Amino acid sequence: MIADSGYCSRRKAEELISKGRVKLNGHPVKLGDKCGFRDLVTIDGERIAMPRKRNFVYIMMNKPRGYVTTVSDELDRRCVMDLLEGVEERVYPVGRLDRNSEGLLLFTNDGELANSIMHPSRHITKTYRVTVRPDISDDQLVKLSGGVEIDGRMTMPANIVVKEKQPGRVVLLITIREGRNRQIRKMCEAVGLEVARLRRISIGPIRLGMLKPGTWRELTADELRALRTAIGKEK
């Protein structure tokens, strides 16, 4: 709650607690201790105003191509935040899609849930509809499914489904349980495939559905419940 109050970062707060500089109602605080809104929290004797309970917001967007997944951009490129008109709470993207990728992107101000979705240990599945060129061989399929080396280490096994084949192009459904930087593109490049289009269509139980590009909506109660169940944080 110290970090939520804006006093410092979460890591810095843990450091202050470890050094015994934080007290709760006059007693030293240990890592993991909880406090309420009426409790007195001090750091080096200075009282810290604890924040009121936040109104958590959970949003899904169909990100169009040409937008970067950042809150702001020093190069003045179009940002996904520009598309969130009407959202009163300050939210942040959960993970990212690169500028030329599109599809499902989640936003929230619930930091705990966002970290759980992104944490490698949760192995939350992400499915992408990927158009590659020119064609794909059985050997390439086997390599993609079993794992390829990118950035110096192997990827986890992936589920690959060939959805459509036309001369010079193939449409794949690729499901992974990781979230490494530009992972799908790098996996395809590693086996000699060019990615022509990449669209994320699901994150765990959350599916993009018929949401139009550039638009957003809040997650339903059922969707949020399913997401919490998937990451082991059902409430």
C-alpha positions in Angstrom: 0.0 0.0 0.0 3.0 2.3 0.4 3.6 2.0 -3.4 -0.1 2.6 -4.1 0.1 5.8 -2.0 2.6 7.2 -4.5 5.4 7.6 -1.8 7.8 5.3 -3.7 8.1 2.2 -5.9 7.1 -1.3 -4.6 10.8 -2.4 -4.6 11.8 0.7 -2.6 8.9 0.1 -0.1 10.2 -3.4 0.5 13.7 -2.0 1.1 12.4 0.5 3.6 10.4 -2.2 5.4 13.5 -4.5 5.5 15.5 -1.7 7.1 12.9 -1.2 9.8 12.0 2.3 8.8 8.3 1.6 8.3 5.9 1.4 11.3 2.3 0.4 11.5 0.5 1.9 14.5 3.8 2.4 16.2 5.2 -1.1 15.6 7.8 -2.1 13.0 6.4 -3.6 9.9 7.4 -7.0 8.3 7.2 -7.9 4.7 3.7 -9.3 4.0 2.0 -7.4 6.8 -1.4 -5.9 5.9 -3.0 -2.6 6.9 -6.4 -0.9 6.6 -7.4 2.6 5.7 -7.7 3.6 9.3 -4.2 2.3 10.4 -1.4 4.7 11.0 1.6 4.1 8.7 4.8 6.1 9.2 8.2 6.1 7.4 11.0 7.6 9.5 8.2 9.1 11.7 6.4 10.8 8.8 2.8 9.8 8.4 1.9 8.3 5.0 -1.6 8.8 3.6 -3.0 5.4 2.6 -5.0 5.4 -0.6 -8.7 4.6 -0.7 -9.8 1.4 -2.3 -9.4 1.8 -6.1 -12.1 1.1 -8.6 -10.5 -1.6 -10.7 -11.2 -1.6 -14.4 -10.7 -4.5 -16.9 -10.7 -3.7 -20.6 -10.2 -5.6 -23.8 -9.3 -3.9 -27.1 -8.9 -5.0 -30.7 -5.6 -3.2 -31.4 -5.2 -2.1 -35.0 -1.9 -2.2 -36.9 0.2 1.0 -36.7 -0.2 1.7 -33.0 2.5 1.1 -30.4 1.7 -0.5 -27.1 3.0 2.3 -24.8 1.3 4.9 -22.6 3.2 7.6 -24.4 5.8 7.7 -27.2 8.8 10.0 -27.5 8.7 9.6 -31.3 5.1 10.9 -31.4 3.8 7.7 -32.9 0.2 6.7 -32.4 -0.3 4.9 -29.0 -3.0 2.4 -28.0 -3.9 4.8 -25.2 -5.2 7.2 -27.8 -8.0 4.7 -28.5 -9.3 4.5 -24.9 -11.7 7.5 -25.1 -14.2 7.5 -22.2 -12.1 5.5 -19.7 -12.0 7.6 -16.6 -9.6 5.4 -14.6 -5.9 5.4 -15.4 -5.2 2.0 -16.9 -2.2 0.3 -18.4 -1.7 -2.3 -21.1 -1.1 -5.9 -19.9 1.9 -7.0 -22.0 2.2 -5.7 -25.5 1.8 -6.2 -29.2 4.4 -4.7 -31.5 3.5 -1.9 -33.9 2.7 -4.1 -36.9 0.7 -6.7 -34.9 -3.0 -6.5 -34.1 -5.6 -8.1 -32.1 -6.5 -8.7 -28.4 -4.9 -6.4 -25.9 -5.9 -6.2 -22.2 -5.8 -3.1 -20.0 -6.3 -2.7 -16.3 -5.3 -0.7 -13.2 -5.2 -4.0 -11.2 -1.4 -4.5 -10.9 -1.6 -7.8 -9.1 -3.8 -9.4 -11.8 -1.7 -7.9 -14.6 1.5 -9.3 -13.1 -0.1 -12.7 -12.7 -1.2 -12.8 -16.4 2.3 -11.9 -17.6 4.3 -14.0 -15.1 6.1 -16.9 -16.9 5.2 -19.4 -14.1 1.4 -19.0 -14.9 1.9 -20.3 -18.5 -1.2 -18.4 -19.7 -1.9 -19.4 -23.3 -2.0 -16.9 -26.1 -3.3 -17.8 -29.5 -2.3 -15.9 -32.7 -3.7 -16.1 -36.2 -0.5 -15.8 -38.3 -0.2 -15.5 -42.1 3.2 -16.6 -43.3 5.0 -16.8 -46.7 5.7 -18.6 -48.9 4.6 -22.1 -47.8 5.3 -24.3 -44.8 6.9 -27.8 -44.8 6.3 -30.6 -42.3 9.9 -30.1 -41.1 9.1 -26.4 -40.3 5.9 -27.4 -38.5 7.8 -29.9 -36.4 10.4 -27.4 -35.4 7.9 -24.7 -34.5 5.9 -27.1 -32.5 8.8 -28.6 -30.6 10.7 -25.4 -29.9 13.2 -23.2 -31.7 16.1 -21.1 -30.4 15.5 -17.4 -30.2 17.6 -14.9 -28.3 19.9 -17.6 -27.1 17.4 -20.0 -25.6 14.7 -22.5 -26.7 11.1 -21.7 -26.8 8.6 -23.9 -25.0 6.6 -26.4 -27.2 3.8 -24.7 -29.1 0.5 -25.9 -30.6 0.4 -25.2 -34.4 -2.7 -25.7 -36.6 -2.7 -25.1 -40.3 -6.0 -23.3 -41.0 -5.6 -22.4 -44.7 -3.2 -23.0 -47.6 -3.1 -20.9 -50.7 -0.3 -20.5 -53.3 2.4 -18.4 -51.6 0.7 -18.1 -48.2 -0.4 -20.2 -45.3 -2.6 -19.2 -42.3 -1.6 -20.8 -39.0 -3.1 -20.8 -35.5 -0.1 -20.7 -33.1 -0.7 -21.1 -29.3 2.1 -20.4 -26.9 2.5 -20.3 -23.1 5.2 -17.7 -23.0 5.3 -14.0 -23.6 8.8 -13.2 -24.9 9.5 -10.1 -27.0 8.2 -10.5 -30.6 8.2 -14.3 -29.9 5.9 -15.4 -32.8 7.8 -13.3 -35.4 11.2 -14.6 -34.2 10.0 -18.2 -34.1 8.8 -18.0 -37.7 12.0 -16.2 -38.8 14.0 -19.0 -37.1 12.6 -21.6 -39.5 12.7 -19.4 -42.6 9.1 -18.1 -42.7 8.1 -14.5 -43.4 5.2 -13.2 -41.3 2.8 -11.2 -43.4 0.1 -10.7 -40.8 -0.1 -11.4 -37.1 -3.3 -11.1 -35.0 -3.7 -12.2 -31.4 -7.1 -13.8 -31.0 -7.1 -15.0 -27.3 -5.4 -14.6 -24.0 -6.3 -17.6 -21.7 -10.1 -17.8 -21.7 -10.5 -14.2 -23.1 -11.4 -14.3 -26.8 -11.3 -11.4 -29.3 -14.5 -12.4 -30.9 -16.2 -9.8 -33.2 -14.8 -6.7 -31.5 -14.0 -4.2 -34.3 -10.4 -2.9 -34.8 -9.7 0.2 -32.8 -12.6 -0.4 -30.3 -12.7 -1.6 -26.7 -15.1 -2.9 -24.1 -15.0 -3.9 -20.5 -14.6 -7.6 -19.6 -17.8 -9.2 -18.4 -18.1 -10.7 -14.9 -17.9 -14.2 -16.4 -14.8 -13.3 -18.5 -13.1 -11.9 -15.4 -14.0 -14.9 -13.3 -12.6 -17.2 -16.0 -9.4 -15.2 -16.2 -8.9 -15.3 -12.5 -9.5 -19.1 -12.5 -6.9 -19.5 -15.3 -4.2 -17.8 -13.3 -5.2 -19.4 -10.1 -6.6 -16.3 -8.4 -10.3 -17.0 -8.4 -12.3 -14.6 -6.2 
